Amino acid sequence: MRKTYKFIKVIGTGHFGTVRTAHQKDDATAIVSVKSILKEAIKKDIAHLEEELFIMRSLDHPNIIKFHESFIDHRYVHIVMEYCKGGELFDKIVENEHFNEKYAAELMRQMLSAISHLHELGIVHRDLKPENFLMTDKSANSEVKMIDFGLSKRYASQDKLTTVVGTPYYVAPEVLKGGYGQECDIWSLGVILFVFLCGYPPFEGDSNTAIFKNILGQNLKFDDKEWKNISKEAKDLISKMLDRNTETRLKAS
């Protein structure tokens, strides 16, 4: 790793390691992002990491982070990826509070295009949330890139997945019930679109238990005050993405 790249600075830390920027030793302008995962921390989950790397290698889409290569040394597994200097989509939402419809529509078009690519390859992401999309740069019309395939899984469409994974506000009802497929990603994107337009998620609660209860049973509501200037087409789209019936929920395509 260190023969090829020179580390610049830490841009993120997590339970399993760090994310740093780096550049190629023979080209200081070729900036990349390097996720360094402590081998000791994942020795029981090595199959998960192998799955994540396999999935990243198989993806090729302008709105999905590009995988370059990986290295293993005595302490770490290093995953070298495209560097996005615009930061997390989550931070952009916090900064703006919410987006106008035109901008929300453009971001959602890119996100749906990316998830459509995954679904065509028989892959389900399972953890779509604003923190798992990066802005390519700081410009007003920056594109988004999907990241973090740690919970992603390859599966045959006739199979049902049963492991309850994801992030409370964004998790689909069928995931909580323990039998689901790639439709769960559309639900998560529906939640994100709702957040884009009003600044808060559709199903809230004071605890995870309360959030899950509302995801499973609370009616979808568009508060008159926050939604009065939002088009009926946008509300209709969100309603069809947040359809609890997976048979009639919209597909990515």
MIDOSE-1310 file (N, C-alpha, C; in nm, 2 decimals, decimal comma, always signed):
residues 253
mrkt	+0,08/-0,12/+0,00/+0,00/+0,00/+0,00/+0,09/+0,13/+0,00; +0,18/+0,13/+0,10/+0,26/+0,26/+0,11/+0,37/+0,27/+0,00; +0,39/+0,16/-0,07/+0,48/+0,17/-0,19/+0,41/+0,24/-0,30; +0,28/+0,24/-0,31/+0,20/+0,29/-0,42/+0,14/+0,43/-0,38
ykfi	+0,09/+0,44/-0,26/+0,02/+0,56/-0,22/+0,08/+0,63/-0,10; +0,07/+0,76/-0,09/+0,11/+0,84/+0,02/-0,02/+0,90/+0,09; -0,04/+0,87/+0,22/-0,16/+0,92/+0,29/-0,15/+1,07/+0,31; -0,26/+1,14/+0,30/-0,27/+1,29/+0,32/-0,33/+1,32/+0,45
kvig	-0,46/+1,29/+0,47/-0,52/+1,32/+0,60/-0,64/+1,23/+0,62; -0,68/+1,22/+0,75/-0,80/+1,14/+0,79/-0,92/+1,22/+0,76; -1,02/+1,16/+0,70/-1,15/+1,23/+0,67/-1,27/+1,16/+0,73; -1,24/+1,05/+0,80/-1,35/+0,98/+0,87/-1,30/+0,87/+0,96
tghf	-1,36/+0,84/+1,07/-1,32/+0,73/+1,16/-1,45/+0,65/+1,19; -1,43/+0,52/+1,21/-1,54/+0,44/+1,25/-1,50/+0,33/+1,34; -1,59/+0,24/+1,36/-1,57/+0,13/+1,46/-1,46/+0,03/+1,41; -1,45/+0,02/+1,27/-1,35/-0,08/+1,22/-1,22/-0,02/+1,17
gtvr	-1,21/+0,11/+1,17/-1,09/+0,17/+1,11/-1,11/+0,32/+1,07; -1,04/+0,36/+0,97/-1,04/+0,50/+0,92/-1,06/+0,51/+0,77; -1,10/+0,63/+0,73/-1,10/+0,67/+0,59/-1,00/+0,79/+0,57; -0,91/+0,77/+0,48/-0,81/+0,88/+0,46/-0,80/+0,92/+0,31
tahq	-0,76/+1,04/+0,28/-0,73/+1,07/+0,15/-0,58/+1,03/+0,13; -0,55/+1,00/+0,00/-0,41/+0,97/-0,03/-0,39/+1,01/-0,18; -0,26/+1,01/-0,22/-0,23/+1,03/-0,36/-0,13/+0,92/-0,41; -0,13/+0,90/-0,54/-0,03/+0,81/-0,59/+0,11/+0,87/-0,57
kdda	+0,21/+0,79/-0,54/+0,34/+0,84/-0,51/+0,40/+0,91/-0,63; +0,37/+0,86/-0,75/+0,43/+0,92/-0,87/+0,33/+1,03/-0,93; +0,22/+1,06/-0,87/+0,13/+1,16/-0,92/+0,05/+1,23/-0,80; +0,09/+1,34/-0,76/+0,03/+1,40/-0,64/-0,11/+1,46/-0,67
taiv	-0,14/+1,46/-0,80/-0,28/+1,51/-0,84/-0,38/+1,40/-0,84; -0,34/+1,28/-0,84/-0,43/+1,16/-0,84/-0,48/+1,13/-0,70; -0,58/+1,20/-0,65/-0,62/+1,19/-0,51/-0,73/+1,07/-0,51; -0,71/+0,99/-0,41/-0,81/+0,88/-0,39/-0,85/+0,88/-0,24
svks	-0,95/+0,80/-0,21/-1,00/+0,78/-0,07/-0,96/+0,64/-0,03; -0,91/+0,62/+0,08/-0,87/+0,48/+0,13/-0,94/+0,45/+0,26; -1,02/+0,34/+0,26/-1,09/+0,29/+0,38/-1,00/+0,18/+0,43; -0,94/+0,20/+0,55/-0,85/+0,10/+0,61/-0,92/+0,03/+0,73
ilke	-0,95/-0,10/+0,71/-1,02/-0,17/+0,81/-0,93/-0,26/+0,89; -0,94/-0,25/+1,02/-0,85/-0,33/+1,11/-0,89/-0,48/+1,10; -0,79/-0,56/+1,06/-0,82/-0,70/+1,04/-0,87/-0,77/+1,17; -0,81/-0,73/+1,28/-0,85/-0,79/+1,41/-1,00/-0,77/+1,44
aikk	-1,05/-0,65/+1,40/-1,19/-0,62/+1,43/-1,29/-0,70/+1,34; -1,24/-0,75/+1,23/-1,34/-0,82/+1,14/-1,31/-0,96/+1,12; -1,22/-1,02/+1,20/-1,18/-1,16/+1,17/-1,30/-1,26/+1,17; -1,41/-1,23/+1,25/-1,53/-1,31/+1,24/-1,62/-1,28/+1,12
diah	-1,59/-1,16/+1,06/-1,68/-1,11/+0,95/-1,61/-1,11/+0,82; -1,50/-1,19/+0,80/-1,42/-1,18/+0,68/-1,51/-1,21/+0,56; -1,61/-1,30/+0,57/-1,70/-1,33/+0,46/-1,78/-1,21/+0,41; -1,82/-1,12/+0,51/-1,89/-1,00/+0,48/-1,80/-0,90/+0,40
leee	-1,67/-0,89/+0,44/-1,58/-0,80/+0,37/-1,56/-0,85/+0,23; -1,54/-0,99/+0,21/-1,52/-1,04/+0,08/-1,64/-1,02/-0,01; -1,76/-1,02/+0,05/-1,89/-0,99/-0,02/-1,89/-0,85/-0,07; -1,85/-0,76/+0,03/-1,85/-0,61/+0,00/-1,75/-0,58/-0,12
lfim	-1,63/-0,64/-0,11/-1,54/-0,62/-0,22/-1,58/-0,68/-0,35; -1,64/-0,79/-0,35/-1,69/-0,85/-0,47/-1,80/-0,76/-0,54; -1,89/-0,71/-0,45/-2,00/-0,62/-0,50/-1,94/-0,50/-0,56; -1,84/-0,43/-0,48/-1,79/-0,31/-0,53/-1,72/-0,33/-0,67
rsld	-1,65/-0,44/-0,68/-1,58/-0,47/-0,81/-1,67/-0,48/-0,92; -1,79/-0,53/-0,90/-1,89/-0,56/-1,00/-1,97/-0,44/-1,05; -1,96/-0,33/-0,97/-2,05/-0,21/-1,00/-1,98/-0,11/-1,09; -2,05/-0,06/-1,19/-2,00/+0,04/-1,28/-2,11/+0,14/-1,32
hpni	-2,11/+0,25/-1,25/-2,22/+0,34/-1,27/-2,17/+0,48/-1,23; -2,21/+0,59/-1,30/-2,16/+0,72/-1,27/-2,21/+0,77/-1,13; -2,31/+0,71/-1,07/-2,36/+0,76/-0,94/-2,33/+0,66/-0,83; -2,23/+0,57/-0,85/-2,18/+0,48/-0,75/-2,03/+0,50/-0,74
ikfh	-1,98/+0,50/-0,62/-1,84/+0,53/-0,59/-1,76/+0,42/-0,66; -1,65/+0,47/-0,73/-1,57/+0,37/-0,81/-1,46/+0,31/-0,72; -1,46/+0,18/-0,73/-1,36/+0,10/-0,66/-1,23/+0,09/-0,75; -1,11/+0,11/-0,69/-0,99/+0,11/-0,77/-0,92/-0,03/-0,74
esfi	-0,88/-0,05/-0,62/-0,81/-0,17/-0,58/-0,81/-0,19/-0,43; -0,75/-0,31/-0,39/-0,74/-0,33/-0,24/-0,61/-0,39/-0,21; -0,56/-0,36/-0,09/-0,44/-0,41/-0,04/-0,46/-0,48/+0,10; -0,38/-0,58/+0,13/-0,38/-0,63/+0,27/-0,24/-0,63/+0,32
dhry	-0,22/-0,57/+0,44/-0,10/-0,58/+0,51/-0,11/-0,65/+0,64; -0,01/-0,65/+0,73/-0,02/-0,73/+0,85/-0,13/-0,69/+0,95; -0,18/-0,56/+0,94/-0,28/-0,51/+1,03/-0,41/-0,47/+0,97; -0,41/-0,43/+0,84/-0,52/-0,37/+0,78/-0,56/-0,43/+0,64
vhiv	-0,69/-0,42/+0,61/-0,73/-0,43/+0,47/-0,76/-0,29/+0,42; -0,70/-0,25/+0,31/-0,71/-0,11/+0,26/-0,79/-0,12/+0,13; -0,90/-0,04/+0,12/-0,99/-0,04/+0,00/-0,97/+0,10/-0,06; -0,92/+0,10/-0,18/-0,89/+0,23/-0,25/-1,00/+0,26/-0,34
meyc	-1,06/+0,38/-0,33/-1,18/+0,42/-0,40/-1,16/+0,57/-0,46; -1,25/+0,60/-0,54/-1,27/+0,74/-0,59/-1,29/+0,83/-0,47; -1,23/+0,95/-0,48/-1,24/+1,05/-0,38/-1,35/+1,15/-0,42; -1,45/+1,18/-0,33/-1,55/+1,28/-0,35/-1,53/+1,39/-0,25
kgge	-1,50/+1,51/-0,30/-1,46/+1,62/-0,21/-1,58/+1,70/-0,16; -1,70/+1,66/-0,20/-1,82/+1,74/-0,16/-1,88/+1,71/-0,03; -1,83/+1,60/+0,04/-1,89/+1,56/+0,17/-2,02/+1,48/+0,16; -2,08/+1,45/+0,27/-2,20/+1,37/+0,28/-2,32/+1,45/+0,23
lfdk	-2,41/+1,38/+0,16/-2,54/+1,44/+0,13/-2,61/+1,48/+0,26; -2,60/+1,40/+0,37/-2,66/+1,43/+0,49/-2,63/+1,58/+0,54; -2,50/+1,61/+0,53/-2,46/+1,75/+0,57/-2,52/+1,86/+0,48; -2,54/+1,83/+0,35/-2,60/+1,92/+0,26/-2,75/+1,94/+0,30
iven	-2,82/+1,84/+0,34/-2,96/+1,85/+0,39/-2,96/+1,94/+0,51; -2,87/+1,91/+0,61/-2,87/+1,99/+0,74/-2,85/+2,13/+0,71; -2,75/+2,16/+0,62/-2,71/+2,30/+0,58/-2,83/+2,37/+0,51; -2,91/+2,30/+0,43/-3,02/+2,37/+0,36/-3,16/+2,35/+0,42
ehfn	-3,17/+2,26/+0,52/-3,29/+2,23/+0,59/-3,38/+2,14/+0,50; -3,40/+2,18/+0,38/-3,47/+2,10/+0,28/-3,44/+2,15/+0,14; -3,48/+2,08/+0,04/-3,44/+2,12/-0,10/-3,57/+2,16/-0,17; -3,55/+2,24/-0,28/-3,67/+2,26/-0,37/-3,69/+2,14/-0,45
ekya	-3,81/+2,13/-0,51/-3,85/+2,01/-0,59/-3,76/+1,98/-0,70; -3,72/+2,08/-0,78/-3,63/+2,06/-0,89/-3,50/+1,99/-0,86; -3,44/+2,04/-0,75/-3,31/+1,99/-0,71/-3,33/+1,84/-0,65; -3,44/+1,83/-0,57/-3,47/+1,70/-0,51/-3,49/+1,60/-0,62
aelm	-3,56/+1,64/-0,72/-3,59/+1,55/-0,84/-3,47/+1,50/-0,91; -3,37/+1,60/-0,93/-3,25/+1,56/-0,99/-3,16/+1,47/-0,91; -3,15/+1,49/-0,78/-3,08/+1,40/-0,69/-3,14/+1,26/-0,69; -3,28/+1,26/-0,68/-3,35/+1,13/-0,67/-3,34/+1,05/-0,80
rqml	-3,33/+1,12/-0,92/-3,31/+1,06/-1,05/-3,18/+0,98/-1,05; -3,07/+1,05/-1,00/-2,94/+0,98/-0,99/-2,94/+0,86/-0,90; -3,01/+0,88/-0,78/-3,01/+0,77/-0,68/-3,09/+0,65/-0,73; -3,20/+0,68/-0,80/-3,28/+0,57/-0,85/-3,20/+0,50/-0,97
sais	-3,13/+0,57/-1,04/-3,05/+0,52/-1,15/-2,94/+0,42/-1,10; -2,88/+0,47/-0,99/-2,78/+0,38/-0,92/-2,84/+0,26/-0,86; -2,95/+0,27/-0,79/-3,01/+0,15/-0,73/-3,07/+0,06/-0,84; -3,11/+0,11/-0,95/-3,16/+0,03/-1,06/-3,04/-0,06/-1,11
hlhe	-2,92/+0,00/-1,12/-2,80/-0,08/-1,16/-2,78/-0,19/-1,07; -2,79/-0,17/-0,94/-2,77/-0,27/-0,84/-2,87/-0,38/-0,86; -3,00/-0,34/-0,87/-3,10/-0,44/-0,87/-3,10/-0,53/-1,00; -3,05/-0,47/-1,11/-3,03/-0,54/-1,23/-2,93/-0,65/-1,22
lgiv	-2,83/-0,62/-1,13/-2,72/-0,72/-1,10/-2,76/-0,82/-0,99; -2,89/-0,81/-0,94/-2,93/-0,90/-0,83/-2,87/-0,87/-0,70; -2,84/-0,74/-0,68/-2,78/-0,69/-0,55/-2,88/-0,60/-0,48; -2,90/-0,61/-0,35/-2,98/-0,52/-0,27/-2,88/-0,45/-0,17
hrdl	-2,90/-0,32/-0,16/-2,81/-0,24/-0,08/-2,83/-0,25/+0,07; -2,96/-0,24/+0,11/-3,01/-0,26/+0,25/-2,97/-0,15/+0,35; -2,90/-0,04/+0,31/-2,87/+0,06/+0,41/-2,87/+0,20/+0,34; -2,97/+0,23/+0,26/-2,97/+0,36/+0,19/-3,02/+0,47/+0,29
kpen	-2,94/+0,57/+0,30/-2,97/+0,68/+0,39/-2,88/+0,80/+0,34; -2,91/+0,92/+0,38/-2,83/+1,03/+0,32/-2,68/+1,03/+0,36; -2,65/+0,96/+0,47/-2,50/+0,94/+0,51/-2,43/+0,85/+0,41; -2,50/+0,77/+0,33/-2,44/+0,68/+0,24/-2,44/+0,72/+0,09
flmt	-2,45/+0,86/+0,08/-2,43/+0,92/-0,05/-2,34/+1,04/-0,03; -2,24/+1,05/-0,12/-2,14/+1,16/-0,12/-2,16/+1,25/-0,23; -2,13/+1,38/-0,21/-2,14/+1,48/-0,32/-2,00/+1,48/-0,39; -2,00/+1,47/-0,52/-1,87/+1,47/-0,59/-1,78/+1,59/-0,57
dksa	-1,85/+1,71/-0,55/-1,77/+1,83/-0,53/-1,86/+1,93/-0,45; -1,81/+2,05/-0,43/-1,88/+2,15/-0,35/-1,97/+2,24/-0,44; -1,98/+2,21/-0,57/-2,06/+2,30/-0,65/-2,21/+2,28/-0,63; -2,29/+2,38/-0,67/-2,44/+2,37/-0,65/-2,50/+2,26/-0,72
nsev	-2,45/+2,22/-0,83/-2,51/+2,11/-0,91/-2,43/+1,98/-0,91; -2,36/+1,96/-0,80/-2,28/+1,84/-0,78/-2,36/+1,71/-0,79; -2,30/+1,61/-0,85/-2,37/+1,48/-0,86/-2,35/+1,41/-0,72; -2,44/+1,30/-0,70/-2,42/+1,22/-0,58/-2,37/+1,08/-0,62
kmid	-2,30/+1,02/-0,53/-2,24/+0,89/-0,54/-2,28/+0,80/-0,43; -2,34/+0,68/-0,46/-2,37/+0,59/-0,35/-2,25/+0,52/-0,30; -2,24/+0,50/-0,17/-2,13/+0,44/-0,10/-2,17/+0,33/+0,00; -2,07/+0,27/+0,06/-2,09/+0,18/+0,17/-2,18/+0,06/+0,14
fgls	-2,11/-0,05/+0,09/-2,18/-0,17/+0,05/-2,16/-0,28/+0,16; -2,13/-0,24/+0,28/-2,11/-0,33/+0,39/-2,23/-0,42/+0,43; -2,35/-0,37/+0,40/-2,47/-0,45/+0,43/-2,53/-0,51/+0,30; -2,47/-0,48/+0,19/-2,53/-0,52/+0,06/-2,52/-0,67/+0,04
krya	-2,61/-0,72/-0,04/-2,61/-0,87/-0,06/-2,65/-0,91/-0,20; -2,59/-1,01/-0,25/-2,64/-1,07/-0,38/-2,74/-1,17/-0,34; -2,85/-1,17/-0,42/-2,95/-1,27/-0,39/-3,03/-1,30/-0,52; -3,10/-1,42/-0,52/-3,19/-1,45/-0,63/-3,32/-1,39/-0,60
sqdk	-3,39/-1,34/-0,70/-3,52/-1,26/-0,68/-3,63/-1,35/-0,62; -3,62/-1,48/-0,64/-3,73/-1,56/-0,58/-3,70/-1,59/-0,43; -3,58/-1,56/-0,38/-3,54/-1,58/-0,24/-3,60/-1,46/-0,16; -3,61/-1,48/-0,03/-3,64/-1,38/+0,07/-3,53/-1,36/+0,17
lttv	-3,49/-1,24/+0,19/-3,38/-1,22/+0,29/-3,45/-1,20/+0,43; -3,38/-1,24/+0,53/-3,45/-1,24/+0,67/-3,37/-1,16/+0,77; -3,25/-1,13/+0,75/-3,17/-1,06/+0,85/-3,22/-0,91/+0,86; -3,25/-0,87/+0,98/-3,30/-0,73/+1,00/-3,18/-0,64/+1,01
vgtp	-3,16/-0,56/+0,90/-3,05/-0,47/+0,90/-3,10/-0,33/+0,85; -3,01/-0,23/+0,86/-3,05/-0,10/+0,81/-3,05/+0,01/+0,93; -3,10/+0,12/+0,90/-3,10/+0,24/+0,99/-3,24/+0,27/+1,02; -3,27/+0,29/+1,15/-3,41/+0,30/+1,20/-3,51/+0,38/+1,11
yyva	-3,48/+0,51/+1,08/-3,58/+0,59/+1,01/-3,60/+0,54/+0,87; -3,51/+0,47/+0,81/-3,51/+0,44/+0,67/-3,54/+0,30/+0,64; -3,56/+0,22/+0,74/-3,58/+0,07/+0,72/-3,72/+0,04/+0,67; -3,74/-0,05/+0,58/-3,87/-0,08/+0,53/-3,95/-0,17/+0,62
pevl	-4,08/-0,17/+0,62/-4,16/-0,25/+0,71/-4,14/-0,40/+0,69; -4,12/-0,44/+0,57/-4,10/-0,59/+0,54/-3,97/-0,64/+0,60; -3,87/-0,54/+0,61/-3,74/-0,58/+0,67/-3,76/-0,61/+0,82; -3,84/-0,53/+0,89/-3,87/-0,55/+1,03/-3,95/-0,68/+1,05
kggy	-4,03/-0,72/+0,95/-4,10/-0,84/+0,96/-4,02/-0,97/+0,93; -3,90/-0,94/+0,87/-3,80/-1,05/+0,84/-3,83/-1,13/+0,72; -3,88/-1,07/+0,61/-3,89/-1,14/+0,49/-3,90/-1,04/+0,37; -3,79/-1,02/+0,30/-3,79/-0,90/+0,21/-3,70/-0,93/+0,09
gqec	-3,71/-0,84/-0,01/-3,62/-0,84/-0,13/-3,58/-0,70/-0,16; -3,54/-0,67/-0,29/-3,48/-0,55/-0,32/-3,58/-0,43/-0,31; -3,71/-0,46/-0,30/-3,81/-0,35/-0,28/-3,78/-0,26/-0,16; -3,71/-0,32/-0,06/-3,67/-0,24/+0,06/-3,59/-0,12/+0,03
diws	-3,51/-0,12/-0,08/-3,43/-0,01/-0,12/-3,52/+0,11/-0,17; -3,63/+0,07/-0,24/-3,72/+0,18/-0,29/-3,78/+0,25/-0,17; -3,82/+0,17/-0,07/-3,88/+0,23/+0,05/-3,78/+0,34/+0,11; -3,66/+0,29/+0,13/-3,56/+0,38/+0,19/-3,54/+0,51/+0,11
lgvi	-3,54/+0,50/-0,03/-3,53/+0,62/-0,11/-3,65/+0,70/-0,10; -3,77/+0,64/-0,08/-3,89/+0,72/-0,06/-3,88/+0,80/+0,07; -3,82/+0,74/+0,17/-3,80/+0,82/+0,30/-3,71/+0,94/+0,27; -3,60/+0,91/+0,20/-3,50/+1,01/+0,17/-3,57/+1,13/+0,09
lfvf	-3,65/+1,09/-0,01/-3,72/+1,20/-0,09/-3,81/+1,28/+0,00; -3,88/+1,22/+0,09/-3,96/+1,29/+0,19/-3,88/+1,39/+0,27; -3,76/+1,34/+0,32/-3,67/+1,42/+0,40/-3,62/+1,54/+0,31; -3,59/+1,51/+0,18/-3,54/+1,62/+0,09/-3,64/+1,74/+0,09
lcgy	-3,77/+1,70/+0,09/-3,87/+1,81/+0,06/-3,92/+1,88/+0,19; -3,90/+1,81/+0,30/-3,95/+1,88/+0,42/-3,85/+1,89/+0,54; -3,74/+1,81/+0,53/-3,64/+1,82/+0,63/-3,65/+1,72/+0,75; -3,75/+1,64/+0,75/-3,76/+1,54/+0,86/-3,82/+1,41/+0,80
ppfe	-3,80/+1,30/+0,87/-3,85/+1,17/+0,81/-4,00/+1,15/+0,83; -4,07/+1,07/+0,75/-4,21/+1,05/+0,76/-4,26/+0,97/+0,89; -4,17/+0,88/+0,94/-4,21/+0,80/+1,05/-4,11/+0,83/+1,16; -4,15/+0,90/+1,27/-4,06/+0,93/+1,38/-4,10/+0,87/+1,51
gdsn	-4,02/+0,88/+1,61/-4,05/+0,83/+1,74/-3,94/+0,86/+1,84; -3,97/+0,84/+1,97/-3,87/+0,88/+2,07/-3,77/+0,76/+2,10; -3,80/+0,65/+2,04/-3,71/+0,53/+2,05/-3,72/+0,45/+1,92; -3,62/+0,36/+1,91/-3,63/+0,27/+1,79/-3,76/+0,19/+1,78
taif	-3,80/+0,15/+1,90/-3,93/+0,07/+1,91/-4,05/+0,15/+1,86; -4,05/+0,28/+1,90/-4,16/+0,37/+1,86/-4,15/+0,40/+1,71; -4,03/+0,42/+1,66/-4,01/+0,44/+1,51/-4,06/+0,32/+1,43; -4,01/+0,20/+1,48/-4,05/+0,08/+1,41/-4,20/+0,06/+1,41
knil	-4,26/+0,09/+1,52/-4,41/+0,08/+1,53/-4,48/+0,17/+1,43; -4,43/+0,29/+1,41/-4,49/+0,38/+1,32/-4,46/+0,34/+1,17; -4,34/+0,29/+1,15/-4,31/+0,24/+1,01/-4,41/+0,13/+0,97; -4,44/+0,04/+1,07/-4,53/-0,07/+1,04/-4,68/-0,03/+1,03
gqnl	-4,72/+0,08/+1,10/-4,86/+0,10/+1,10/-4,91/+0,24/+1,09; -4,83/+0,34/+1,10/-4,88/+0,48/+1,09/-4,91/+0,52/+0,95; -5,02/+0,59/+0,93/-5,05/+0,64/+0,80/-4,95/+0,75/+0,76; -4,92/+0,75/+0,63/-4,83/+0,85/+0,57/-4,90/+0,99/+0,57
kfdd	-4,84/+1,09/+0,63/-4,91/+1,22/+0,64/-4,82/+1,33/+0,58; -4,88/+1,42/+0,50/-4,81/+1,54/+0,45/-4,87/+1,66/+0,52; -4,80/+1,71/+0,62/-4,85/+1,82/+0,70/-4,87/+1,94/+0,61; -4,99/+2,00/+0,62/-5,03/+2,11/+0,54/-4,93/+2,23/+0,53
kewk	-4,88/+2,26/+0,65/-4,79/+2,38/+0,66/-4,66/+2,36/+0,58; -4,60/+2,24/+0,60/-4,47/+2,22/+0,53/-4,49/+2,17/+0,38; -4,60/+2,12/+0,35/-4,62/+2,06/+0,22/-4,71/+2,14/+0,13; -4,75/+2,26/+0,17/-4,85/+2,33/+0,09/-4,80/+2,37/-0,05
nisk	-4,67/+2,39/-0,06/-4,61/+2,43/-0,19/-4,55/+2,32/-0,27; -4,57/+2,20/-0,22/-4,51/+2,08/-0,29/-4,62/+2,02/-0,38; -4,58/+1,99/-0,50/-4,67/+1,94/-0,61/-4,74/+1,81/-0,57; -4,86/+1,79/-0,62/-4,93/+1,66/-0,60/-4,86/+1,54/-0,66
eakd	-4,78/+1,57/-0,77/-4,70/+1,46/-0,83/-4,59/+1,41/-0,74; -4,53/+1,51/-0,66/-4,42/+1,47/-0,57/-4,48/+1,38/-0,46; -4,59/+1,43/-0,40/-4,66/+1,35/-0,30/-4,70/+1,21/-0,34; -4,75/+1,21/-0,47/-4,80/+1,08/-0,53/-4,68/+0,99/-0,54
lisk	-4,57/+1,04/-0,59/-4,45/+0,95/-0,60/-4,40/+0,90/-0,47; -4,39/+0,98/-0,37/-4,35/+0,94/-0,23/-4,45/+0,83/-0,18; -4,58/+0,85/-0,20/-4,68/+0,76/-0,16/-4,66/+0,62/-0,22; -4,62/+0,62/-0,35/-4,60/+0,50/-0,42/-4,47/+0,43/-0,39
mldr	-4,37/+0,51/-0,34/-4,25/+0,45/-0,30/-4,26/+0,40/-0,15; -4,35/+0,46/-0,07/-4,37/+0,42/+0,07/-4,50/+0,34/+0,07; -4,53/+0,25/-0,03/-4,64/+0,16/-0,03/-4,60/+0,04/+0,06; -4,67/+0,01/+0,16/-4,64/-0,11/+0,24/-4,65/-0,24/+0,17
ntet	-4,73/-0,24/+0,06/-4,75/-0,36/-0,02/-4,63/-0,37/-0,12; -4,54/-0,46/-0,10/-4,42/-0,47/-0,19/-4,46/-0,51/-0,33; -4,57/-0,57/-0,35/-4,62/-0,61/-0,48/-4,65/-0,49/-0,57; -4,71/-0,38/-0,50/-4,75/-0,27/-0,58/-4,66/-0,15/-0,56
rlka	-4,56/-0,16/-0,48/-4,46/-0,05/-0,46/-4,38/-0,04/-0,59; -4,35/+0,09/-0,63/-4,28/+0,12/-0,75/-4,15/+0,04/-0,75; -4,10/+0,00/-0,87/-3,97/-0,06/-0,90/-3,88/+0,05/-0,93; -3,75/+0,03/-0,92/-3,65/+0,13/-0,95/-3,66/+0,17/-1,10
s	-3,68/+0,07/-1,18/-3,68/+0,10/-1,33/-3,80/+0,19/-1,36
